Amino acid sequence: MMNMNLAGMMEEMTKTGEKIVKGYELLSKMEEVEVGATPKELVWQNDLVKLYHYKRETPATCKIPVLVSFAIMNRHDVLDLQPDRSLMKKFLDEGLDVYIMDWGYPKKQHRYLTMEDYILTFMDGAVDFIRKSTGNDKIHKMGICQGGTFSTIYASLFPEKLKSLTVYVAPFDFSGNECMLYRWTKDIDVDAMVDSLGIIPADMLNAGFGALKPSMDISKYFGVVDMMGDEAKMANFLRMEKWKADCPDLAGEMFRKYIKDLFRDNKLIKGEMELGGHKVNLKNLTIPFLNVYATEDNIIPNTSTIPVNDAIGSKDKELYAFPGGHIGVFVGAKSQKELAPKVANWVKDRS
């Protein structure tokens, strides 16, 4: 019996060794993978923040443009990993006229940028540029994860500038403790972090996110061995790894308010948040609102995302439950096939 088990182990080790050798040969021949390949042009910039307009081969069927804002702590390239896994390309195919914000890479001199700067200056500046350059009094807004929270705050302050708001996997109610991220942010000494560091390192944040589901990294690398002979699968894997490794540091003052006002004091959902002297009242958000959440989200709990629908003033509002995880909302096959067309049609119906 032991000999049979030993023989099986030796055979499995031999197969694994062969896969690794083939994988090494494949990697040595592969060119560097690229992300964010859908053509776009820089149309506006304020300091480190840029606004890009995706190029279209044919006129958009939706004449009112869409501005997309991703999370500040990640790069928006995940929305355009490759042609067959690109939320942005899919929106273009569905007839939308799409712009995207690039929050940039904060340096030491940006440590004092505040949430007011990001929302009242950068986001508002981008919205006004699109409104003026396209001749539309109102535009459609989309926000993803942290970008969805910031977009909701913006829409509560400037509903007259927006036609609709779509948010994906965005946090709003921070009262729960079912996710370790929500517990961790309530216990950290954010003042000490910001005062001593100035700029919050991306590596520190990534370590925190990695702790949410440690088994994910282990299983991921076990899976790499099985895909080593498949160039297409390896390229997919490397694109995602490239995106995950390319995380910006965060402006300290923005991070301080984000943690204290939202995660710790839960001011947004309570109606107690202020931004630049303005009271942020979610009841002032009266435009059409689509709230997409991932049923298996281990980063932003559903209990954090769903409650905003009862807090806003919109009569035209909808919850969309996406079966899957946080990242799958942007890059999964089901997202491309079903969710993106659903969102695009929802937007076009409100144009």
N, C-alpha and C positions, 0 to 999 in steps of 0.2 A: 504493500500500500504506500509506504514511504517512498519507494523507488518510483512508483507511478507519479506521485505528487512532485517529486524532485524533477522527474523528466518533464512534467508539464510546466513547472517553473522555468526550467532551462529553455524550453521551447518559447515561452512567452518572453523571456529576457532576450532571446535571439531575435525575435520579431521586433521587439521594441528597439533594439540596437540598430536593426536594419532601417526602421522608420526614421530614427535620429540621423543616420548617415544620409539617407535620401533627403531628409529635411535640410540638413546642412548644405548639401549640393544644390538644392532648390533655392535656398536663401542667398547663396553666393552668386546665383545667376540673376536673381530678381533685382529690378531697379527700385529706387526709393519710392515708396507709395506716397500719393498726394491726397489731400483732403480739400474740400471747398473748391471743387473743380467747375461748378456752374458759373459761367461768365457773369461778372458784375463790374460796375464802375464806381469809383469814389465820386460822390457828388457834394459832400458837405463834411466839414470837420471843425471841431472846437476842442483845442488842446489835444488830449490823447484819444478822444472819442471821435469815431468816424461813422459816416453814414454811406452805405452802398446801395446801389440800385441794380437789381438783377436785369440782365439784358433779355429781351424777347425777340424771337424770330418772326412772330406775328403779333398784330395788335391784341391787347388784352380785351377779353369779353366783359370783364368787370372794370368799369371806367374809374371807380373810386379806388385809389391805391391803398395798399396794406403795409403797415410798418410793424416789423417783428423785432422784439427785444428778448434776448436770451438772458440767462443768469450772468451776473457780473463775475462770479467766481469760476466760470468755465468759458471756453471759447465757443462761439456760435457755429463753428465748423461741423459739429456733430449733426447739424441740421442739413448738411450737404456732404456726407461722407463719400459717396460715389453715386454715379448716375441712377443705379437701381435701388439705392438706399438714401434718397435725398428728399426730405420734406419740402425744401425750397423748390426743387425742380418739379416736384409733383404739383405744387401750387401753381407754378408757371404753366404746366400742362393743362391745368384745370381752368386757365384763363385769368388768373389774378395778376395784378401789377404789384410786384413785391420789392420792398426796401428792407434792409436789415441794419441794426446798430452793431457796431464793433466797439466795445467798451475800452479796448486797449489794454496796455500793460502798465499799471501804475509804478512809478519810480519813487525815490525818496522824496522828491519835491512835491509829490502828490499826496503825502500823508495827511494833509489837512482837508482834502476833498470830503465833503459831507454828503449825506443823503439828499439834502437840498440841492447840491450841485448836480447830482446825478439825475434827479427827477425834474426839478424846476428850471435847470439850465440846459443840461444835455438832452434829456428826453423832450422837453418842451421845445428846445431849439430845433431838433430834428423834425418834430411834428409840424412846426411853423414853416420850416423850409419846404416840406412836401406840400403843405397846403398852398403856399405861395407859388411854388414852381409848377404845380399842376393845375392851379386854378380851382381847387376844391376847398370849400369852407370846412368840410369835415372829412376825415379819413378813417379807415378801419384800423384798429390796433390789435396786435396779438402779443401776448407775453407768456414766456415759458419759465417754469420754476420760479426762482427769485425775480426774474423779469416779469412774471405774471403778477406778483405781489406789487412791484413798483408800478406796473401799468394800471393796476386797480387803484392804487393811491392817486396816480395821475388822473385817471378817469373820474375820480370823485372830486377832484379840484377843477378840472377843465372838461366837463361833459359836453360843452358847446363846441369843442373842437373835434369830437369823435362821432363816427357813425355807428360803430359797434365795438365791442371788446370780446376777444376770445382768449381764455387763459388755459394753459396746460399744466397739470401737476404742480400747482402753485400753493404755497402755505398762507393761511389767513388766521386761523385760530391756533394759538400756541399754548393753550392751557393743558393739553394732555401730556402724559409722560410715557406713552406706550412705545415711543421710539427713543433710542439712546441719545440721538442727536439733540432731542428736546430736553432730556435730562442734563446732558453735558453743558449745554448753553446756559442753563439756569444756575450752574454751580461755578463756572469759570470766573475768574477775576478779570473781566474784560478791560477795566480801567488800567490795571497793571500791565496787561498785554499791550494795549495801545500806547500807553505812556512810555513804555520801555522799548518797544519795537518800532513804533511809528507806522511802518508798513507790515501788514500781517502776511507771513510767508505762505505761499500756496502749499508747500510740503507739509506744514503743520495742519492745514485744513484737510488735505488729502488723507493724512494719517487718521484724522477723526472720522472721515467718511468710510475709510477702509475698515474701521473697527465696528461699523454697523452690521457688517456681514463678513466676518473674516474668512469663512469657508469659500466665499466667492472666488478669491484669488487662487486658492489651492485648486479648486475644481477647474478653474480656467486653464491653469498650466498643465494639468493632466490632459485636458482636451486638446492642447496644442500638439501633443505627440500623435494623436489620431489624425490630425489634419496635415501633417508635415509633407505628405506626398501630393497634396492638392493645392496648386498654386493660387487658384481663385479664393479658396477658403483662407489660406495663409495671408493673402493680401487684405481680405476683409478684417482678419484679426489684427494685422499690423496697423491698419488705418485707425481702428478703434483705440489701440494702444497709443498710437501717436497723438490722438486727440486727448486721451486721458492724461498723458504726460505734459501736455501744453496748457498748464493752468496759470492764469495771472495771479500775482500777489494782490492784496486788497488794500485800499486806502484806509488807514486806521480810523479816522473820524467817522467815515461812513459805516465801518464795521461796528464801532462803538454804539451808534444809535440803532443800527439794525438789530444787534443783540439785546440791548437794554429795552428799547421801546417795543419790539415785536416779541422775540423769544421769551424775554424775562417778564415784562410787564403786560404783554398782550394788549397793547393800547389800540391797535387798529380795529379789531373786532368789538372792543368795548366802546369805541367812539371817543377815545381820549387822546388820540394821536394828533400832534401838531407838526407842521412842516413849514419852515420859513415864516412863522407867525400865522399860518393858515390852519384852521381846524379841519382835519380830514374826516368828513362825515360820509360814510358809505351810503347813506340814504340819498345823497346827491348824485350817486351813480344811477342814472335813469335810462341809459342807452341799452340797446339789446346786448345780452350777456350770455356767452357760452362757456361753461365750466367743464373742462375735460379732466378726469382723474383716472389713475391707474389702479385697478382693483388689488393688485399685488405689490403696491408701492412700499418699499422698505426704507425709503428716504423721507418722503413726505406722506404721513399717514392720511388716510381718507377722512379721518375725523378733524384734520386740520384744513382740508380743502373744501369739503362740502358745506360747512356752516355759512360761508359768505353769501350763498344764494338767498338765505333768509335775511341777511343783514343789509343787502343793497336795495335801492329804490326802484330798480327796473321791474317793469311788468312783463317784458319779453325776456325771459331768462330760462336757461336749460342746463341740466346736468347730463353729462355723457360719461358713462362708465366704460372705460377701455379695459378689456381683459388682458392683463399683463403687468409688467413692472415699469419703473420710472423711466428708464432709458428706452424701453421698447416703444414708448409713445412716439419717439422721434425716428427710430431707425428700424423698427420691426417690419416684417413683411406685411402683417395685418394693418399696421399703421399706414403703409403706402397704399395698400389695396382698398381699405375701407374708411379709415379715419380721415385721411387727407381729403378725399372727395366729399365726405360728409361736411367737414369744416368749410371747404371752399364753396359748396352749395349753400350752406348756412349764411356765409358772408354775402354771396351774390344775391340771395333772396332779400337781403337787407340793404341793397344798394339802390 
